[in-house]
Amino acid sequence: FITVFSNKNFAQESIDQKAKMLDLKLQLLDSKLELLDTKIKLWESKPAELDIRLDEIDDKIKTLNFDPVGINLKFLEVESMIQKLKEVKIPVIMPVPVIQEQEIEFYKDYKSAIMLNPVSLFEGTFHLSYERLFTDKFSVSISALATYATEQGMSQYFFRNQAFEYFNALSDSYEIYQGESIAGTGIVLQGKNYLMTNYKTKNKAPLGLYAAPQLMYRRIWITGETMEYNVDEDEWVEKEIKQQLNICSAGVVIGTKIPVMKVLIVDIFVGGNIRLSKYDEESGLTKYKKWYNIDYSGVFPTAGIGIGILK
């Protein structure tokens, strides 16, 4: 009996729950229907609002003072003015461009140069050279040397540093004497090859960097005096010394010629020579001489500055 009663109660509760669920679903369906009805009413009201807006726009257009005929007349007036402007010839004023003239610098083709070496003046030597261009890069230079050095003047420092010696055949030895003057002449030959010639600029031969083999010959006369003991007269007497010196050298120099004021040039060069010196009274070359002596034999450095003009 208890079991049957319990089953009846459980069935009754299940029916009640389903009834409640059904009520909730019906309420939800009513809410959706109400929402749908609201949207339908809203959609129905939209055309009415649109009609109201269109009526307002029509009213505003009617209130505007719009005259199509007047506007057309204005357009015709503008077209007539344009036609009149076309018929009238107005001179066109073009701005004249200001052209700034640039000074063109022309470089003359020089074929020769005359140079003076002022450094050699301090050695008592007047060194004047003439250079002639044979090709675009090659030239030959010939120099004349004239020497006269004493203890006075520009050559005094060079002269006082000379060690004057002569070979005494009687004693078979070298003896020192007091020098009075150094005089002589000479010639120098150079073949200059210009290394960086440029046909579009001013670096044309005889200007710019060059290398040159050179040959030199000098004939020198050295005079001086010494005291010599005279056995016959039993006294010291003055003896005049005269020596003739031959100097030959060969070497290479590298230099550059820099233009100054278009016509003037400055020549700066360095190099080295092998120099051979020999006195007429002696059988062989000089030995054991200082490199700054005029009668030095051996490897000899050279450097100088030349100043000249182009022709």
Secondary structure, 3 states (H helix, E strand, C coil): CHHHHHHHHHHHHHHHHHHHHHHHHHHHHHHHHHHHHHHHHHHHHHHHHHHHHHHHHHHHHHHCCCCHHHHHHHHHHHHHHHHHHHHCCCCCCCCCCCCCCCCCCCCCCCCEEEEECCHHHHHCEEEEEEEEECCCCEEEEEEEEEEEECCCHHHHHHHHCCCCEEEECCCCEEEECEEEEEEEEEEEEEEEEECCCCCCCCCCCCCEEEEEEEEEEEEEEEEEEEEEEECCCCEEEEEEEEEEEEEEEEEEEEEEEEEECCCEEEEEEEEEEEEEEEECCCCCCCCCCCCCCCCCCEEEEEEEEEEEEEC
